[in-house]
Amino acid sequence: MRRFPIWFYILAIFAILGIFYVGFKSLISSLVVSVIFILILWLLLRFWGNQLKKDDKYQAAVKQSQKLRAKNQPQTKKRKTSLKVIDGKKK
């Protein structure tokens, strides 16, 4: 089961307290604003997280390695097996 980080729980507690503080009359509008805010925050964190992981030199090396492997693969030949069937004596 996946566990959420501590900041997620703190944010959820603040969201619940904010809903009860404002009252139930604006419950739907506050939920919509909260969902939009969380969606924007999630997209920003995901975008920044992917930007930090990219390394252009590493990606170029991976592509070069894949090209070299693709060239070498068709040249492989099947090896003959050295297994033989041994017939036993029949009674």
N, C-alpha and C positions, 0 to 999 in steps of 0.2 A: 504494500500500500504506500502510495506516495505521500510524503509529509510536506506540508507547506512551511516556508520560512516564517520566522517570528514576526517580521514586519507585516505579513499578510494578516495574521491574527489581530495585530494592533489596529490595522486599517479597518478590518471588519468590525471591531468593537467601536471605533469612532463612528463608523457609518451607522451602526445600530443606535448608538446614543444620539446621534444627530437626528435620526428619524423620530425618535420618541421626544426629543427636545422641541422639534418644530411642531409636532402634532400630526394627527392622522389626516387633517384636511388637505395637507400638501404632500401626502405620502407618495402619490404617483409621480408628481413632478420631481421630488427629491430622488426617487428611485431612478428615474430616467437620467437625471443629471449625474448620479453616482455611477450608473452603468457606462455612460459616455466618458466620464472622467477615468474610470478604471480601464476602459478600452483604449483610450489615448495613451495612458501610462504604460499599459502592457505593450502596445505597438512601439512606443519609444524605447522601452527596455529591450525588446526583441531586436529592434533595428540596431541599437548600439551594441548589443551583445554579439550580433553577427558581424558587425564591422570590426570589432576587436579581434575576432578569430581568423579573419582572412589574412593570408600572407601570400603575396603575389609570387615570390620566388619559390615558395613551397608548392603552390598550385602549378607553376611551370615545370617543376621537377616531377610532379606526379604525372602530368601529361606526357613528358618525355619518357618516363618509365613505362607508361602504358603503351606508347608507340613502339618502344623497343620490344616489349613482350609480345605485341601483336605481330611483329615481323618474325619473331623466333618460333611462334607456335605452329605454323603450318609445316615446319621442317622436322618435327618430331616423327619418329618411326615407331611402329609397334614392335615390341620385343617378343621373341619367341619364348614361350614358357618352357621350363626344364622339367615339368612334371610328366611322369610316365605312368601308365596304368600297369600294375603288376597283377598278372593272373595267378591266382592260387590253384593248388591241385584240387581237382574235383573228385569226390569219392563215388 
